[in-house]
Amino acid sequence: MSVRVRFAPSPTGFLHIGGARTALFNWLYARHTGGTFILRIEDTDVARNTQEAVEVILKGLRWLGLEWDEGPISGQSRGESKGAHGPYFQSQRSEIYRKRVQELKEKGHAYEHEGAVKFRMPREPILISDLVVGGVNRELTDREQLDPDFVIVRSDGQPVFHLVNVVDDLEMRITHVIRGEDHLSNTAKHIALFRAFGVDSPKYAHIPLILNKDGTKMSKRDKGASLMSYIDEDYLPEAVMNYLYLLGWSPKGNREIVPLEEVIRIFDLPQILRSNARFDLDKLHWLNWEHMRASKPERFNEIAIRALGKAGIQTSGFDPEYVREALGTCKEKVKLAADIPPFVDFYFVSELSYDPEATQKYFTPENKPRVAKLRETFAGLSNFAPDALQNTLKAVAAELGIKVGALVHPVRLAATGKTVGPSLYHLLAVLGKERVLKRLDDTLARMS
């Protein structure tokens, strides 16, 4: 039987990083086995669900590259372009649930109770053979012994999660349910429902929860919990994907940067770790840096220009080659897109803003003749390449009898307004002779 898995989020306007990881594990298993990945929106709570909330889910999954394989053609679904497969929406499947409830009633497995419909829960223990957790024997609690039956249709006529979840898994022929471990407590009820319908339940794989670094449960208010924050802040989706599949799963050899194609080839449910995963934002930043460094220049430049635009820095008025060379000096240095503007903004402004503390330290009367000497020597250069600039600065320092650093620091501040940034000689070469000389002249005018 071909593998069929699903991701079934509720549209609440928020896609938790744990939900994104659940979607990823389902998608990976489908791709690994040559199976089918289904997206099903559990939107029976009409009061809470909105089209905007649905779009958050669709945008997040598409950003990660987790396209689904099956669903109604657009026009029967919401939020889809014409001709595309939309997700399934539970709000459009009411008649299916009604028929299935009637089936349970006719078989004696469900009954009317105070305007609602309740399911007759079996009294004997139910064994859950979980592919991750292992065997779990679910017995009724003392409280449940008194009344183990549970509501499947509320008094207002709305079917509840337990019913629609099982009916949809049955109707969609789901073979494996891969979901968070917090759903393990629901599984005995779901298995009982499947048995009442006269079919075997899917195989279950409950994956470990994602905790904060301190071990507390990650809530939607915690930093890093919302997938949309990574989209808004221009993280690389492949870096976020890389981090997500390391949260609860590990390739052999303790590797951390693994191409997605290889992950698809080796991913399997028995490899999912049993212990809860700890979310470490610093590690995600490191992975983003590694993927940023490995990205093609065109891709990096696109991200960088967008980040600069968000910071109010426009590059459109500059020569494209100049922009490309300027951004090239930071590609190996920055971990996040948000780090780019303060690192390279000096390339794209006519007037610098100088670090005040550094100004007091380096723009001194003692340094003025040194900078003036270097400015004069730079003006005579016909080759303004990094190696030539480095050799020239070293030669001037030797002539003045000072350490190289005594020139490097004031010159960096003069050229960029900062004390840290790209390689000095490369940034000077990119700025070009005319800009560098002007900035050195501006600095000399500031020195008393």
Secondary structure as UniProt FT lines:
FT   STRAND          4..7
FT   HELIX           17..33
FT   STRAND          36..41
FT   TURN            46..48
FT   HELIX           51..64
FT   TURN            74..75
FT   TURN            82..83
FT   STRAND          88..89
FT   HELIX           90..92
FT   HELIX           94..106
FT   TURN            107..108
FT   STRAND          110..113
FT   TURN            114..115
FT   STRAND          116..119
FT   STRAND          126..130
FT   TURN            131..133
FT   STRAND          134..138
FT   HELIX           142..146
FT   STRAND          150..153
FT   TURN            155..156
FT   HELIX           161..171
FT   TURN            172..173
FT   STRAND          176..180
FT   HELIX           181..186
FT   HELIX           187..196
FT   TURN            197..198
FT   STRAND          203..207
FT   STRAND          210..211
FT   TURN            213..214
FT   TURN            220..221
FT   TURN            223..224
FT   HELIX           227..232
FT   TURN            233..234
FT   HELIX           237..246
FT   HELIX           252..254
FT   HELIX           260..266
FT   HELIX           269..271
FT   STRAND          277..278
FT   HELIX           281..294
FT   HELIX           297..310
FT   TURN            311..312
FT   TURN            316..317
FT   HELIX           320..328
FT   TURN            329..333
FT   HELIX           337..339
FT   HELIX           340..344
FT   HELIX           345..348
FT   HELIX           356..362
FT   TURN            365..367
FT   HELIX           368..379
FT   HELIX           386..400
FT   HELIX           405..416
FT   HELIX           424..431
FT   HELIX           433..446
//
